[in-house]
């Protein structure tokens, strides 16, 4: 039964149009950075999830420095959802075979919270519909009150940081 469930989940993940809007529930087992986590589902499978519509500052890696607020964004996301039962509303599958999802905990949109608290950018390149106006509005509000990374006069977006450090394709 476990293998059947895993096979069904894999089929779902590789059919991105079919999975859009599907809700998967699970426990957050790891937070890699401010916009990526590991979800353990009820079927005992593991699902790497990239938070939809946001891009958090890069965290320090063994071979690369991190960005200002990268570790703070990671710790904040951990505080919000680590070990908690969340819902992941699947939006897409990215080029690295990660589920791209809106994470909800107790009815809260965690992706939007990260942007509104100044711990991530609204990732305009990948935003559509209602989420676009909510996330961009949250970013604008965070900028206006100089929350989080907006305390810096000119914070560098993660996509520019990755490009300058030759890691644009290693997300």
N, C-alpha and C positions, 0 to 999 in steps of 0.2 A: 504494500500500500504506500509506503514511504517513497519508493521509486516512481510509482505511478503519479503521485502528487508532484514530485520534483519534475517529472517529464512534462506534466501539464503546465507547471509554472514556466518552464523553459519555452514551451510553445507560445505561451502568452507573451513572454518577454520579447520574442523575436517577431511578433506580429504587432508592431507598434501602433498601427491604426486601430486594430481591434482592441488594444489594451487601454486606449485613451479613455479616461474617466473611470476606469476600474479601481476599486478600493481594495488594498491589501492591508491587513492588520498584522501587527507584530510587536515585538519588544526590541528596543534599540540596544544593540550589544556593543557597538563601538562608534565613536565619532572621530573621523579622520582629520577633518578641518571644519571650517565654518559653514561648509555647504555640502559635505559628503558624510554618509553614515552607513552602518551595517545594520540591517533589520533581520531578526530571526522571526520567521512566520510560524503560525500554528502548525504548519505541516513539517516543521523542523528543518526547513530550508533556509539558506542565508541569501540575502538580497542586498547588493550594494546599491545605494540610492544617492543620486545627485539631486539636491534641492532645485526645483524648477524656478526659473526666472530670477535667480540671484547669483551673484559672484562675490564670494568673500575674499578678503586678503589672503595671500598665500602664507602657509605656515612654513617654518624652517624645516628643511630636508637635510639629509646627511651631506649632500653635495652642493646645496644652495642655501643662501640666507633667506629668511622669511621677510614678510612685509610688516610694517607697523600695524598693529591690531590683529595680525593673523592668529596669534596664540590666544588673544582675548576673545576673538570670534569663536574659536574652537571651544574654549572653556565655557563660554556662554551657551553655546549650543548643547554642550554636555550637561550643563546645569539644567537646562530646560527639558531635555528629553532622555538622557542616559538612563537605561534600565526601565523606562516607562513604556506602557502599551500605547502605540500611536497608530494612526491611519495614514496610509500613503496613497494619495489619489494619483494614479499613474497618468502621465501626460505623454511620455515618449520613452524611447530607448536611445541612449547617445552612442557615439562612435566607439566608445570603450565598453559597450554592452552593459552599462549601468542603467537601472531604471531611473527615469527622471520624474520626480513626483512633488506634489504639494504635501507637506507633512502637517498633520493636524493632531493636536493633543488637547483633550478636553474642549473641543470645539474651536480652539485657537489655531490660526494659520501661522505656523512657526516660521515659514519662509518670510512672510510679511513682517513679522516681529523683528527678524534679524535686520531687515532693511530699515525699518522704522527706528530701530535703536542705534543706527549708524554703524552696523557691524558687517554690512555687505552693500554692494551696489545693486540696483535694479538692473538686471541683465537685459537691456532693451533689445539686443539682437535676438533674444529667444523668448520674448514676451508677447502674448496675444490677449485680446479680449479684456474681460474685467480685471484679470490679474495685472495687465499692463497699467491700467489707471491706478489700481490700489498700490502696487509696488513702487511705481514712479512717484505717486503722491507721498508714500511713506518715506522715500529717499529725499524728496524735496523738503519734507517736514524735518527730517533729521539734519539736513544741511542748514536749514534756517535756524535751528537751535544749537548747531555745532555739536551734535551728539556723536560719540564714538570717533570713528576715523575722520569725521568732518571737523574735529578739533585742529587737525593739520590744515594749513592754509591751502595746500594743493596736493591732496592725496593721489597717489598713482593707482589707477585701476588695475586689478589683477591681470586682465588680458594684456595690458601694456607691459607689466612686469614680466609676464611669461615670455612675451615676444622679445624683450630686451635681454633676457637671460637664456634665450634659446630653448625654452621649455614649452613653447606654444602648443606643441603636439603631445605633450606628456601630462596632460591634465588627468 
